[in-house]
Amino acid sequence: MKQLPDTIQELLELAIADAEVIAKDPRYKLNMGEWHLYNDESQQCEVCIAGAVIARTLKADIKDFLLPADYDDDTRMKLRALDSLWRGVLPYCFSYISIPSSMRVRDPIKTCKRVLAWLKANNINPIFPCSSTT
C-alpha cells in the first residue's frame, strides 16, 4: 500500500489534487458525508476529501465501501486528519495550532486550498504522527 505524506502541507496538497480529479470524473461524486461508498442507484462512488485520497492515491476499487478503519494506524490517522482539515480545523493532536475560522467555506476543495495557503504563509508544517515540529 502506498504511504501517505508525513507533513500536513504535503497531505493537503495530495488531497486537493485527488479531489480535483475526482470532481471531474462522472463515476465519482464529492459528498462530504461519505468516506468511500458506491451508490448503486446513481452508479457513482461518493467520496469526501479523504475518500478522494482513498480512491486515487490508495487505489481503492470504485465499488468498495471503505473507511479509515480499513487501513493501518498511520494511514487511518492521516485520513481522519484530512476530515478535520477540510472543515478548517486541525486534527485534535495538533490543537496547539489555531486556524482562523474564516478559512471555512461551503466548497471543501476551496477550504482545503485556503487552509493550505494559511499553513504555508505562517510556516506551519507539523509532521505526523502529531509532532510539534513546524
C-alpha positions in Angstrom: 0.0 0.0 0.0 1.2 3.5 -0.8 2.5 5.6 2.1 0.7 9.0 2.5 2.9 12.1 3.1 4.1 12.8 6.6 3.5 16.6 6.7 0.2 18.3 6.8 1.0 20.6 3.8 2.0 17.6 1.6 -1.0 15.7 2.7 -3.3 18.6 1.9 -1.7 19.1 -1.5 -2.2 15.4 -2.3 -5.9 15.6 -1.2 -6.6 18.7 -3.2 -5.1 17.2 -6.3 -7.0 13.9 -5.8 -10.3 15.8 -5.1 -9.9 18.0 -8.2 -9.5 14.9 -10.4 -12.4 13.1 -8.7 -14.7 16.2 -9.0 -14.3 15.9 -12.8 -14.8 12.2 -13.0 -18.5 11.3 -13.7 -18.0 8.0 -11.8 -17.5 9.9 -8.6 -19.4 12.4 -6.6 -17.9 14.6 -3.8 -20.1 14.1 -0.8 -18.5 15.2 2.5 -20.8 12.9 4.4 -19.3 9.7 3.0 -15.7 8.3 3.1 -15.9 6.0 0.1 -19.3 4.5 -0.8 -20.6 3.2 -4.1 -24.2 4.2 -4.7 -26.0 1.6 -6.8 -28.8 4.0 -7.7 -26.6 6.8 -9.1 -23.8 4.4 -10.1 -21.4 6.8 -8.6 -18.9 6.4 -5.8 -19.5 9.1 -3.2 -16.3 10.3 -1.5 -15.2 13.1 0.8 -11.8 14.8 0.6 -10.2 11.9 2.4 -12.2 9.5 0.2 -10.7 11.1 -2.9 -7.3 10.0 -1.5 -8.7 6.6 -0.8 -9.9 6.4 -4.4 -6.9 7.8 -6.3 -3.8 7.6 -4.2 -4.7 4.4 -2.3 -6.3 3.0 -5.5 -9.5 1.6 -4.0 -11.9 -0.3 -6.1 -14.7 2.1 -7.0 -17.4 -0.3 -5.7 -15.7 -0.9 -2.3 -17.2 0.6 0.9 -14.2 1.9 2.8 -13.5 3.8 6.0 -10.2 4.9 7.7 -10.6 1.9 10.0 -9.9 -0.3 7.0 -6.3 1.0 6.9 -3.2 0.8 9.1 -2.8 3.2 12.0 -0.6 5.7 10.1 -3.0 5.9 7.1 -6.1 6.0 9.4 -4.7 8.9 11.3 -3.9 10.8 8.1 -7.3 10.2 6.6 -9.0 11.4 9.8 -6.7 14.5 9.8 -8.0 15.3 6.2 -11.5 15.0 7.5 -10.7 17.7 10.1 -8.7 19.9 7.7 -11.5 20.3 5.1 -13.6 21.8 7.9 -10.8 24.3 8.6 -9.8 22.6 11.8 -6.5 20.9 12.6 -6.8 17.4 14.0 -7.1 17.2 17.8 -3.4 16.1 18.1 -2.3 19.4 16.6 -4.6 21.5 18.7 -1.8 23.8 19.7 -2.1 25.4 16.2 -5.2 27.7 15.8 -6.6 28.0 12.2 -8.7 31.1 11.7 -12.5 30.3 11.4 -12.6 32.4 8.2 -10.9 29.5 6.4 -14.2 27.5 6.2 -16.4 28.0 3.1 -19.0 25.7 1.6 -16.7 24.3 -1.0 -14.5 21.7 0.6 -11.7 21.9 -2.0 -11.6 25.7 -1.7 -11.5 25.3 2.1 -8.5 22.9 1.8 -6.8 25.4 -0.5 -7.3 28.2 2.0 -6.1 26.1 4.9 -3.0 25.1 2.9 -2.2 28.7 1.9 -2.6 29.8 5.5 -0.3 27.0 6.8 2.3 27.9 4.2 2.0 31.7 4.9 2.6 31.0 8.6 5.3 28.4 8.0 3.3 25.7 9.8 4.0 22.2 8.7 3.7 19.7 11.5 4.9 16.2 10.9 2.9 13.0 11.6 2.5 11.4 14.0 1.4 14.5 15.8 4.7 16.2 16.5 5.1 19.8 17.4 7.8 20.3 14.6 6.9 23.2 12.3 
